[in-house]
């Protein structure tokens, strides 16, 4: 089984920055097929940034130039660096890993952008 645990969320003012972390453990082969998604209350979960099969990164237009996904393969940790945060970025952020046709999700970490 695969386990994912997100951390790093919190309250930040507009224009501020945060770095989220996703620690992966269990029967995981590579962190290079992982990504970040977000979900606000009453809305559907949506893509933030994701590294798909082949190493290609996909991302939402709303975060281009502001958010960056990265990872430490030795530690099995994936990061989401968020800059120039906006109130619209307020969401629960989820880590995702895809392996052998199955999607695995963490429990999420809350990011609140407000003055």
ABEGO torsion letter per residue (X at the ends): XBBBBBBGBEBBBBGBBBBBBBBBBEBBABAAABBBBBBBBGBBBBBABBBBBGGBBBBBAAABGABBBBBBAAAGBBBBBBBGBBAAABBBBBBBBBBGGBBBBBAEBBBBBBX
